[in-house]
Amino acid sequence: MPDPRAHGGDLAQRQDQAADQTITDCLRSLTATTPLGLIHLDVPYEQKDEAKRLLTARWDREARRWWVDADRITREQAARWLP
């Protein structure tokens, strides 16, 4: 007869892995800052001029995303357009 604790251990391990992945995903979304000190933004086309005016947002042609300098703009200032 199989040991019921063995199955529970597998389940606990899978739950721990799922929790770790959830935490990783949350942290990734909270820290949408690249190592270069950029904060990427999700700015709809209709709001691009406002983001440029308010945040000095710039367009990254390769990434096809808007960004701001994390040294000049806080996440609170950019909150409206954070991913």
N, C-alpha and C positions, 0 to 999 in steps of 0.2 A: 504494500500500500504506500503511495507517495506521501512524503512528508508535507503537510499543509503549510508549514512555515516556509518551505522553499518557494512555493507559489506566491505567498505573501511578500517574500523578499524581492521576487521579480517585479511584483506590482509596485512595491515601494520604490524600487530603483527606477522604474518607468515614470512614476509620479515625480520623483526627484528630477529626472531629466526634463520632463515637461515643465516643471516649475522653473528650472534653470533657463530653459529656452524662453519662457515667458518673461522672465526678468531681463534676459539679454535683449529681447525684442523691445521691451519697455525702455530700457536704458538707451538703446540705439535711437528710438524715436525721440526721447527727451534730449539727447545730445546730438542734434543734427548739425553738429559742428565738425568740420574736417580738421585734420592735423595742421592745416595751414592757417587756422584761426578764422575760418569762414563759417558763417551760419547760412545754410541753404534755406530758401524760402519757396513756398508754393503760392505764387502770385498769379491770379487770373489775368488774362490779357487786358481786360477792361480796367484793372487796377494798377497796371504797370507804372503809369505816370505818377500815381499817388505814392507807390512804394519808392520810386526814384526820388521824389520830392521829400518825403518824410524820413526815409532811411538811407538815402544815397545808395539805393540798391543797384546792383550791376548784373548784367546778363552774362552767364557763362555759356558760350556757344557750344562747347563740347558736351557739357553735362546737360545742356538745355534746361537750366534752372537759374533762378535769381539767387543772389547771395549778397550778404553784407559782411563788413569787417567786424569780427567779434571783439576787437579791441576798441571799436568806436560805438558800436550799437549793442545794447543789452538784449537778452532773450525776451525780457518784459516789453521792450520797445517794439520788438519784432513779433510779438505773440500772435498778432492777427494773421500772420502769414506763415507761421511755423507748420511744418508737415505733421 
